[in-house]
Amino acid sequence: MSTCSQVRRITSVDEAVAIVREAAGSSSSMGRRGLTARGLGRSYGDPAQNSGGLTLDVTGLDKIISVDATGDADPVGGEPTVDLQAGVSLDTLMKVLLPFGLWIPVLPGTRQVTIGGAIGADVHGKNHHTQGSFGNHVRSLDLLTADGEIHHLTPGGDESDLFWATVGGMGLTGLVLRATVAVQRAETAYFTVDTDRVGGIDDLMTQMTARDADYTYSVAWFDAVTSGDRMGRAVLTLGNKATVDELPRTLRRQPLAFTAPSFGTVPPVFPNGMVNALTARAFSEFWYRKAPAHRVGEIQNITQFFHPLDIAQDWNRVYGPAGFLQYQFVVPFGAEDTFRQTLEVITSSGHYSCLNVLKRFGEANPAPLSFPTPGWTLTADFPIKPGLDALCRRLDELVLSVGGRLYLAKDSRMTAADLRQMYPRLDEFRAVRERVDPRGLFTSDQARRLEL
Ligand SMILES: Cc1cc2nc3c(=O)[nH]c(=O)nc-3n(C[C@H](O)[C@H](O)[C@H](O)COP(=O)(O)OP(=O)(O)OC[C@H]3O[C@@H](n4cnc5c(N)ncnc54)[C@H](O)[C@@H]3O)c2cc1C
């Protein structure tokens, strides 16, 4: 969905302060439509867009200020930390940290995400059940609020409510300028991975429940096209960080080396409708069959294990000009029957999603708008075509019926009424926002749609 906005790239803290003060004092349309922070724009819907207003591109705040590899600077857990500006991408950070033997504790499905975006959406990875989400690892952050002041916030400090409202707060409490993030020690840039093909959704959920605790990382691709007994057949991938001893001799010489392979950029030549019943069935069959039935201890590199989509830039073009909608929800543990029903609805809908991911979330953190909450989270990519909204509405109803929720970072169509039901701590968030930004200077197309 495209909107029209004035974009200003911020390259210094002083510049950010000046822009916020100017916008706060302005009664022009720019002032009235407010400000939206934008990182690398990898959220799927409209949270980083501001139609008719000002969009602040934060990627110019790109300095890594210091790395403490000893853990001496971390009063909380004695962990290594990195102090950096909010526009640094996880891709850059990972490449800087690896030679120190350090590793980012939470990585989403792409590294092309800024620190500000990772905090704003409180992103999660395949290890939520063991490491929580990104906000769990933020030791402090500097937030520029609508009055032009900078607040230094910590998770347990005087303004801890503002800290946690900012984590997962989709940029609506102010502009994150800088953060200190706890990172982890790593011997290698590789993972030991066990892979299993699983015949159907019930077996998949049973296996994930039984096995997740033995692995740091766990995720399943599943088939959302095939119906009947094989509905939800899946490839379950479980992994841990590899030690040097676990690497083959050839990799031991440079265990922390990282090279990002690239197939280049996907050209804009694909028509709408490339992902259809025929291609989706063929892809799902291929993806399932190409995985080993049972393999233990395979060594995989970062791109293989985490970010296969980062290999091809603009991979989303295969959906054609109409594009696709990513739908992600979480339903609580105990709602397995409803989860199964969502899959039945999808497989019988005439809408075809090839990239379907199932993960189990662990404990939630204290952030009122953070998405992860204990339960099953499903992600599906549907090509846009007539009838998709009706399918999504049916899925919304099922999700709502068991107290589940949709992810704001993937949202472009939720209603304000649904949001209220899905996020029961919304009023807590609103109270903090009202205190620091009574006029709603920080806003977005999503915030207006959801009456946030
Ligand atoms: C291929 C792909 C895979 C993905 N996989 C996952 C996944 O596994 N898990 C997951 O959680 N997410 C995933 N995402 C979503 C992505 O991680 C989030 O949307 C993330 O917020 C994007 O970061 P960004 O820098 O692009 O931020 P944007 O998309 O530019 O912004 C996201 C939100 O953060 C706010 N924001 C950005 N910068 C700042 C700042 N400096 N201060 C205050 N607010 C700010 C924006 O206003 C907006 O509300 C995936 C996205 C893609 C494209």
The ligand as an SDF file (V2000), in Angstrom:
LIG
                    3D

 53 58  0  0  0  0  0  0  0  0999 V2000
   11.4460  -11.0910    5.2080 C   0  0  0  0  0  0  0  0  0  0  0  0
   10.9840  -10.5720    6.5400 C   0  0  0  0  0  0  0  0  0  0  0  0
   11.0190  -11.4180    7.6350 C   0  0  0  0  0  0  0  0  0  0  0  0
   10.6020  -10.9610    8.8790 C   0  0  0  0  0  0  0  0  0  0  0  0
   10.6680  -11.8260    9.9230 N   0  0  0  0  0  0  0  0  0  0  0  0
   10.2870  -11.4080   11.1470 C   0  0  0  0  0  0  0  0  0  0  0  0
   10.4010  -12.2730   12.2710 C   0  0  0  0  0  0  0  0  0  0  0  0
   10.8190  -13.4310   12.1610 O   0  0  0  0  0  0  0  0  0  0  0  0
   10.0340  -11.7760   13.4870 N   0  0  0  0  0  0  0  0  0  0  0  0
    9.5910  -10.4840   13.6430 C   0  0  0  0  0  0  0  0  0  0  0  0
    9.3010  -10.0950   14.7810 O   0  0  0  0  0  0  0  0  0  0  0  0
    9.4870   -9.6570   12.5960 N   0  0  0  0  0  0  0  0  0  0  0  0
    9.8250  -10.0940   11.3610 C   0  0  0  0  0  0  0  0  0  0  0  0
    9.7340   -9.2290   10.3040 N   0  0  0  0  0  0  0  0  0  0  0  0
    9.2220   -7.8610   10.5380 C   0  0  0  0  0  0  0  0  0  0  0  0
   10.3400   -6.8960   10.9080 C   0  0  0  0  0  0  0  0  0  0  0  0
   11.2900   -7.4990   11.7340 O   0  0  0  0  0  0  0  0  0  0  0  0
    9.7350   -5.7130   11.6980 C   0  0  0  0  0  0  0  0  0  0  0  0
    8.6880   -5.1380   10.9920 O   0  0  0  0  0  0  0  0  0  0  0  0
   10.7510   -4.6240   12.0450 C   0  0  0  0  0  0  0  0  0  0  0  0
   10.1290   -3.6750   12.8550 O   0  0  0  0  0  0  0  0  0  0  0  0
   11.2820   -3.9280   10.8030 C   0  0  0  0  0  0  0  0  0  0  0  0
   12.3150   -3.0230   11.1760 O   0  0  0  0  0  0  0  0  0  0  0  0
   12.5990   -1.7220   10.3020 P   0  0  0  0  0  0  0  0  0  0  0  0
   13.8900   -1.1440   10.7150 O   0  0  0  0  0  0  0  0  0  0  0  0
   12.4550   -2.0440    8.8640 O   0  0  0  0  0  0  0  0  0  0  0  0
   11.4380   -0.8000   10.8120 O   0  0  0  0  0  0  0  0  0  0  0  0
   10.1750   -0.0930   10.0270 P   0  0  0  0  0  0  0  0  0  0  0  0
    9.4730   -1.1400    9.2690 O   0  0  0  0  0  0  0  0  0  0  0  0
   10.7520    1.0300    9.2510 O   0  0  0  0  0  0  0  0  0  0  0  0
    9.3700    0.3990   11.2620 O   0  0  0  0  0  0  0  0  0  0  0  0
    8.7050   -0.5290   12.0960 C   0  0  0  0  0  0  0  0  0  0  0  0
    8.0670    0.2110   13.2760 C   0  0  0  0  0  0  0  0  0  0  0  0
    9.0960    0.6710   14.1540 O   0  0  0  0  0  0  0  0  0  0  0  0
    9.0210    2.0890   14.2960 C   0  0  0  0  0  0  0  0  0  0  0  0
   10.4020    2.6030   14.3230 N   0  0  0  0  0  0  0  0  0  0  0  0
   11.3840    2.4010   13.4180 C   0  0  0  0  0  0  0  0  0  0  0  0
   12.4960    3.0440   13.8160 N   0  0  0  0  0  0  0  0  0  0  0  0
   12.2100    3.6710   14.9800 C   0  0  0  0  0  0  0  0  0  0  0  0
   12.9350    4.5050   15.8740 C   0  0  0  0  0  0  0  0  0  0  0  0
   14.2180    4.8230   15.6580 N   0  0  0  0  0  0  0  0  0  0  0  0
   12.3110    4.9840   16.9540 N   0  0  0  0  0  0  0  0  0  0  0  0
   11.0170    4.6600   17.2170 C   0  0  0  0  0  0  0  0  0  0  0  0
   10.2870    3.8600   16.4150 N   0  0  0  0  0  0  0  0  0  0  0  0
   10.8790    3.3700   15.3110 C   0  0  0  0  0  0  0  0  0  0  0  0
    8.2560    2.5840   13.0820 C   0  0  0  0  0  0  0  0  0  0  0  0
    7.6030    3.8200   13.3490 O   0  0  0  0  0  0  0  0  0  0  0  0
    7.2840    1.4540   12.8600 C   0  0  0  0  0  0  0  0  0  0  0  0
    6.1620    1.5760   13.6910 O   0  0  0  0  0  0  0  0  0  0  0  0
   10.1370   -9.6350    9.0290 C   0  0  0  0  0  0  0  0  0  0  0  0
   10.0950   -8.7740    7.9260 C   0  0  0  0  0  0  0  0  0  0  0  0
   10.5240   -9.2470    6.6880 C   0  0  0  0  0  0  0  0  0  0  0  0
   10.4780   -8.3110    5.5120 C   0  0  0  0  0  0  0  0  0  0  0  0
  1  2  1  0
  2  3  1  0
  2 52  2  0
  3  4  2  0
  4  5  1  0
  4 50  1  0
  5  6  2  0
  6  7  1  0
  6 13  1  0
  7  8  2  0
  7  9  1  0
  9 10  1  0
 10 11  2  0
 10 12  1  0
 12 13  2  0
 13 14  1  0
 14 15  1  0
 14 50  1  0
 15 16  1  0
 16 17  1  0
 16 18  1  0
 18 19  1  0
 18 20  1  0
 20 21  1  0
 20 22  1  0
 22 23  1  0
 23 24  1  0
 24 25  2  0
 24 26  1  0
 24 27  1  0
 27 28  1  0
 28 29  2  0
 28 30  1  0
 28 31  1  0
 31 32  1  0
 32 33  1  0
 33 34  1  0
 33 48  1  0
 34 35  1  0
 35 36  1  0
 35 46  1  0
 36 37  1  0
 36 45  1  0
 37 38  2  0
 38 39  1  0
 39 40  1  0
 39 45  2  0
 40 41  1  0
 40 42  2  0
 42 43  1  0
 43 44  2  0
 44 45  1  0
 46 47  1  0
 46 48  1  0
 48 49  1  0
 50 51  2  0
 51 52  1  0
 52 53  1  0
M  END
$$$$
